[in-house]
Amino acid sequence: MATLTVTAKGQVTLKKEVLQHLGVRPGDKIDVDLLPGGKLEVVAVERQPVTGSIESFFGSLENKENIHATLEEIDEAVKAGWAGEVGIDHDR
C-alpha cells in the first residue's frame, strides 16, 4: 500500500510506483470513482490507438476547392490574422 500526502491546496501526487502499476505515462488520463465508505477507485483511461498512415494524412490535405495562394497572399493573410483584421470564420 502506498501512503500519499495531501498538500495545502488539497492535491495529491501519485508516486511513481502507483503510476507504473496503472501503466500510465505523462499526458495520460486517470479516472477516479468515489466509492462508499470514503474509498476511491483509480483506473487508467485507455489510450486511443494511433491509426492511419502517412498517406491518409497527406490525403486529408487534398485541395478539394482548388484554392491556390501565392506566398505573398499567404503572408498577407497571416499578418491580417495576427492584427485581428480577420477571424477564422471569415471567408476568402
C-alpha positions in Angstrom: 0.0 0.0 0.0 1.3 3.5 -0.9 0.7 6.3 1.5 0.2 9.8 -0.1 0.2 13.2 1.5 -2.4 15.9 0.8 -1.0 19.3 0.2 -2.4 22.6 1.5 -4.1 23.0 -1.9 -5.9 19.7 -1.5 -3.8 18.0 -4.1 -2.2 14.5 -4.0 0.8 13.4 -6.1 0.7 9.8 -7.1 4.0 8.1 -6.5 6.0 6.6 -9.4 5.2 3.0 -8.2 1.5 3.8 -8.4 1.7 5.3 -11.9 3.7 2.3 -13.1 1.1 -0.1 -11.6 -1.6 1.8 -13.5 0.5 1.7 -16.7 0.2 5.5 -17.2 2.7 7.9 -18.7 2.9 11.7 -18.8 -0.2 13.1 -20.6 -2.3 10.0 -19.9 -5.7 10.4 -18.1 -6.9 8.7 -14.9 -10.5 8.2 -13.9 -11.3 8.4 -10.2 -14.6 7.0 -8.9 -15.9 7.8 -5.4 -17.0 4.7 -3.6 -18.9 4.3 -0.3 -17.0 4.4 2.9 -14.6 7.2 1.8 -12.9 4.9 -0.7 -11.7 5.7 -4.3 -11.2 3.6 -7.3 -8.4 4.8 -9.6 -8.3 3.5 -13.2 -6.1 4.5 -16.1 -8.2 5.7 -19.1 -7.5 3.6 -22.1 -5.3 5.3 -24.7 -6.7 5.8 -28.1 -4.6 3.9 -30.6 -2.9 5.9 -33.3 -4.5 4.9 -36.6 -4.0 5.7 -40.2 -1.0 6.1 -42.4 1.1 8.9 -43.5 -0.6 8.5 -46.9 -4.0 9.0 -45.4 -2.8 12.1 -43.5 -1.5 13.7 -46.7 -4.7 12.7 -48.5 -6.6 14.7 -45.8 -4.8 17.8 -47.1 -6.4 17.5 -50.5 -7.3 20.9 -52.0 -10.9 20.0 -52.9 -11.9 23.6 -53.7 -8.8 24.1 -55.9 -7.8 27.2 -53.9 -4.3 28.5 -54.7 -2.5 31.3 -53.0 0.9 32.8 -53.6 3.4 33.2 -50.8 2.6 36.9 -50.7 -1.1 36.2 -50.3 -0.4 33.8 -47.5 1.9 36.3 -45.8 -0.8 39.0 -46.0 -3.4 36.6 -44.6 -1.2 35.7 -41.7 -0.4 39.4 -41.0 -4.1 40.3 -41.1 -5.0 37.4 -38.8 -2.3 38.5 -36.2 -3.5 42.0 -36.5 -7.1 40.9 -35.7 -8.4 42.2 -39.0 -9.9 38.8 -39.9 -11.1 35.8 -38.0 -11.2 32.1 -38.7 -14.9 32.4 -39.7 -14.2 35.0 -42.4 -14.3 33.6 -46.0 -11.8 34.4 -48.6 
